[in-house]
């Protein structure tokens, strides 16, 4: 709800409570907030950790829906992800 209402202070407070091993979920939050660099960092971490949430039951399913941002483009530019998308 905090992200939908653009209540960034509450959103950040909630983000701090999310486990660090849930990188795909953190990436979703950062994408919703338009924080492309932080989203890209967490997409990369989720990819390395092979977290299924990155592509399954996730908003992160269509990279073209997000900003044309160099860090995001690099994060999504993985052969295995391209096949899935």
Secondary structure, 3 states (H helix, E strand, C coil): CCCCCCCHHHHHHHHCCCCCCCHHHHHHHHHHCCCHHHHHHHHHHHHHCCCHHHCCCCCCCCHHHCCCCHHHHHHHCCHHHHHHC
